[in-house]
Each structure stands twice: as C-alpha cells, then as structure tokens.
C-alpha cells in the first residue's frame, strides 16, 4: 500500500490525459505486458469517481506484479522485485576481464569464512540490504578500467544495484530488515576482508565475486 500512496501523484496526470481521450499516450508510457495494458485500458471507459478508483486499484495491482524478466524475492518480510538474470548477464559479459585483473587469488571477500552460508531467513534482508549498500558505496565507484565496454557494463550493473538498494532501503525504514547477532558478525567479516586490501584491489575482487552473491540470492529465492 505504501507505493499505492506514492502513485497518487501519477493518477492526476493519468486522469487528465484520460479525460482528453488520449488513451494511447498512457498505454505507451507503461512498460507492462499486453494483458496488464489491456486491463489498464479498461479503466479508460469509466468516468468520474469510478475512473479514479479503477486507476488507484490498478496501480496498486501493477506495483505488486513484477515487470518482464523480474522475479519476486522474499528477504524475510521484505518483498523485492528485481531481474537477477539481467544483472548476471551483464556480469557474465565482463567476468573473465574483471577476474583477470585480480592479482590475489588466494583470498576472498564474500566466501571466506563461509560468509553467506547458513544465513537465517530472518537475517537475509539485513545482509542483502548491507551488501547492496556495500557494492554501491564501496565497490562500483572504484572499478573504473581503461576499457569503455567494461565500464559501460559496470555502470549498468551499478544502476540495477542502486534501484534494488532503494527498495531495500524502504524495507529497512519500515523495520523489515532487522540485523541479528549472526548477520552482524558475517557483515563485519566481509568488511574486514575488503579493508585488508587496497581500495582498487578490494573493489575489483568484490566485483569478480559478484556471482557468489547472485547465486546465494537465487538459492535463497
């Protein structure tokens, strides 16, 4: 319902357009499936308060539905829609390049000592929230290379992480991402692993281990 209230500002502009009988403008602005667009179009035949109620209900329903390619992930009580496949595709395209830049193969940021193993379901939101903050705030900004293609892929992945980070931030503000003693200990270990290296090496290694995080998220899905 939180997002429904946010979307009230959208209703005003949509309603204005609908009253001008410019339905195509609305449909073209919604990146949804044909079925979802057809249901939204049905609202255009209504008038007055019925139209507003239809749009309000439709917006709430659409916000609960994942967009094409997205999956719903449950991190404890937090429910997030994201496309891990899109992030993985971008990472796979540069994985070999990034890992070849990592001069220290005997150490790990995410997998030592089993940092993401046996995480309690109640701690998953906390760890995911902090790891997305970690990648956005500490990793991506220090992973610039001389290869423009690699940089574009990193930027795309960073933008996806930023979007999910904001969604997780909302859960955190609603006290849905509480951190237990075990999750706090795991996060401290990850930060200690990161801070044990220089900034660039630590960032490159963390980026090269992104599939560890993605695998963990999908196994927990």
VMD Tcl script that draws the C-alpha trace (Angstrom):
set ca {
  {0.00 0.00 0.00}
  {3.00 2.31 0.55}
  {3.69 2.51 -3.18}
  {-0.01 3.00 -3.88}
  {0.03 6.24 -1.91}
  {3.15 7.38 -3.71}
  {1.44 6.73 -7.03}
  {-1.43 9.09 -6.22}
  {0.62 11.84 -7.87}
  {0.66 9.75 -11.04}
  {-3.12 9.42 -11.02}
  {-3.65 13.13 -11.51}
  {-1.66 13.25 -14.73}
  {-3.13 9.96 -15.97}
  {-6.66 11.10 -15.26}
  {-6.07 14.36 -17.10}
  {-4.89 12.51 -20.15}
  {-7.79 10.07 -19.99}
  {-10.35 12.85 -19.84}
  {-8.74 14.18 -23.01}
  {-9.43 10.73 -24.51}
  {-5.71 10.29 -25.21}
  {-5.52 6.66 -24.09}
  {-2.63 5.74 -26.39}
  {-0.38 8.17 -24.55}
  {-0.96 6.24 -21.35}
  {-0.56 2.79 -22.78}
  {2.71 3.69 -24.49}
  {4.10 5.04 -21.20}
  {3.55 1.79 -19.27}
  {6.21 -0.87 -19.76}
  {3.89 -3.80 -18.97}
  {2.61 -6.96 -20.58}
  {-0.26 -6.83 -23.13}
  {-2.62 -8.37 -20.56}
  {-1.76 -5.75 -17.96}
  {-2.09 -2.94 -20.50}
  {-5.48 -4.27 -21.61}
  {-6.69 -4.18 -18.01}
  {-5.41 -0.64 -17.62}
  {-7.12 0.37 -20.88}
  {-10.43 -0.87 -19.49}
  {-10.29 1.97 -16.98}
  {-10.41 4.48 -19.82}
  {-14.09 3.67 -20.45}
  {-15.04 4.81 -16.95}
  {-15.82 8.30 -15.76}
  {-15.60 10.39 -12.62}
  {-15.01 8.67 -9.29}
  {-15.24 5.23 -10.89}
  {-12.26 6.13 -13.07}
  {-10.19 7.28 -10.10}
  {-10.98 4.13 -8.12}
  {-10.14 1.95 -11.12}
  {-6.80 3.69 -11.63}
  {-5.97 3.52 -7.94}
  {-6.73 -0.21 -7.75}
  {-4.89 -0.87 -10.99}
  {-1.77 0.97 -9.84}
  {-1.68 -0.99 -6.58}
  {-2.05 -4.23 -8.52}
  {0.64 -3.32 -11.03}
  {3.05 -2.43 -8.24}
  {2.61 -5.91 -6.83}
  {3.35 -7.52 -10.20}
  {6.93 -7.99 -11.40}
  {7.81 -6.41 -14.74}
  {9.01 -8.59 -17.63}
  {12.11 -10.56 -16.64}
  {11.77 -9.74 -12.95}
  {11.28 -12.15 -10.08}
  {9.89 -11.54 -6.64}
  {12.45 -12.21 -3.91}
  {11.47 -12.63 -0.28}
  {14.16 -11.43 2.11}
  {12.47 -12.23 5.37}
  {9.38 -9.98 5.47}
  {10.77 -7.77 2.68}
  {9.40 -8.40 -0.82}
  {11.54 -7.11 -3.72}
  {11.07 -7.33 -7.49}
  {14.31 -7.49 -9.46}
  {15.91 -9.04 -12.53}
  {18.86 -11.10 -11.34}
  {19.10 -12.55 -14.85}
  {19.79 -9.08 -16.27}
  {22.46 -8.37 -13.66}
  {24.03 -11.79 -14.23}
  {24.04 -11.29 -17.99}
  {25.92 -8.01 -17.63}
  {28.37 -9.54 -15.18}
  {28.98 -12.65 -17.29}
  {29.99 -10.41 -20.21}
  {32.88 -8.93 -18.20}
  {33.58 -11.63 -15.60}
  {36.73 -13.01 -17.26}
  {38.08 -9.49 -17.82}
  {37.48 -8.44 -14.22}
  {38.82 -11.62 -12.65}
  {41.95 -11.40 -14.79}
  {42.63 -8.03 -13.12}
  {42.60 -9.62 -9.64}
  {46.23 -10.29 -8.66}
  {45.34 -12.05 -5.38}
  {43.59 -15.36 -5.98}
  {44.17 -16.88 -2.55}
  {41.84 -14.50 -0.71}
  {38.09 -13.91 -0.95}
  {35.80 -11.10 0.11}
  {32.45 -12.89 0.15}
  {33.19 -16.57 0.60}
  {35.66 -16.60 3.49}
  {34.97 -17.87 6.05}
  {31.66 -19.04 4.55}
  {30.22 -15.55 4.94}
  {26.97 -16.22 3.07}
  {26.48 -19.83 4.15}
  {23.71 -20.87 6.54}
  {22.15 -17.44 6.82}
  {18.92 -17.50 8.81}
  {15.83 -16.45 6.86}
  {15.26 -13.67 9.40}
  {18.74 -12.26 8.61}
  {18.55 -12.39 4.82}
  {17.04 -8.93 4.41}
  {19.66 -7.37 6.67}
  {22.57 -9.00 4.85}
  {21.16 -8.29 1.40}
  {20.49 -4.66 2.31}
  {24.01 -4.10 3.61}
  {25.66 -5.96 0.72}
  {23.84 -3.84 -1.87}
  {24.92 -0.74 0.05}
  {28.45 -2.17 0.12}
  {28.58 -2.67 -3.64}
  {27.04 0.72 -4.45}
  {29.08 2.72 -1.92}
  {32.42 0.90 -1.94}
  {32.81 -1.35 -4.97}
  {31.46 0.06 -8.23}
  {32.94 3.53 -7.82}
  {36.46 2.05 -7.62}
  {36.13 -0.30 -10.61}
  {36.95 2.07 -13.47}
  {39.04 0.50 -16.22}
  {40.60 1.65 -19.49}
  {38.05 -0.45 -21.40}
  {34.92 1.58 -22.25}
  {32.86 -1.58 -22.88}
  {33.69 -2.95 -19.43}
  {32.93 0.42 -17.85}
  {29.51 0.55 -19.51}
  {28.66 -2.92 -18.21}
  {29.82 -1.97 -14.70}
  {27.70 1.19 -14.87}
  {24.65 -0.83 -15.93}
  {25.11 -3.31 -13.09}
  {25.63 -0.42 -10.65}
  {22.36 1.20 -11.76}
  {20.50 -2.08 -11.20}
  {22.03 -2.37 -7.73}
  {21.10 1.23 -6.94}
  {17.47 0.55 -7.83}
  {17.33 -2.54 -5.59}
  {19.22 -0.71 -2.85}
  {16.46 1.91 -2.74}
  {13.77 -0.78 -2.46}
  {15.67 -2.48 0.35}
  {16.09 0.91 1.98}
  {12.31 1.23 2.16}
  {12.11 -2.14 3.92}
  {14.83 -1.01 6.30}
  {12.89 2.18 7.13}
  {9.83 0.02 7.85}
  {11.88 -2.13 10.26}
  {11.67 -5.17 7.98}
  {15.46 -5.60 7.77}
  {16.47 -6.18 11.36}
  {20.02 -7.43 11.91}
  {20.68 -10.27 14.31}
  {23.98 -11.06 16.01}
  {24.92 -13.66 13.39}
  {24.28 -11.37 10.39}
  {26.21 -8.55 12.06}
  {29.17 -10.89 12.56}
  {29.09 -12.01 8.91}
  {28.94 -8.43 7.65}
  {31.87 -7.40 9.83}
  {33.89 -10.30 8.39}
  {33.11 -9.21 4.80}
  {34.17 -5.64 5.57}
  {37.35 -6.88 7.27}
  {38.19 -8.94 4.17}
  {37.60 -5.89 1.98}
  {39.57 -3.47 4.13}
  {42.51 -5.88 4.30}
  {43.35 -4.96 0.69}
  {43.99 -1.65 -1.03}
  {40.85 0.05 -2.35}
  {41.26 -0.81 -6.04}
  {42.24 -4.45 -5.48}
  {39.42 -4.94 -2.98}
  {36.85 -3.39 -5.35}
  {37.99 -5.48 -8.34}
  {37.96 -8.67 -6.25}
  {34.49 -7.88 -4.88}
  {33.17 -7.27 -8.38}
  {34.77 -10.50 -9.59}
  {32.89 -12.36 -6.85}
  {29.51 -10.91 -7.77}
  {28.27 -14.31 -8.92}
  {28.70 -15.58 -5.34}
  {26.14 -13.02 -4.19}
  {23.81 -13.68 -7.14}
  {23.99 -17.46 -6.61}
  {23.20 -17.04 -2.92}
  {20.24 -14.80 -3.66}
  {18.77 -17.20 -6.22}
  {19.28 -20.24 -3.99}
  {17.50 -18.38 -1.22}
  {14.68 -17.34 -3.59}
}
mol new
graphics top color blue
foreach p $ca { graphics top sphere $p radius 0.5 }
foreach p [lrange $ca 0 end-1] q [lrange $ca 1 end] { graphics top cylinder $p $q radius 0.2 }
display resetview
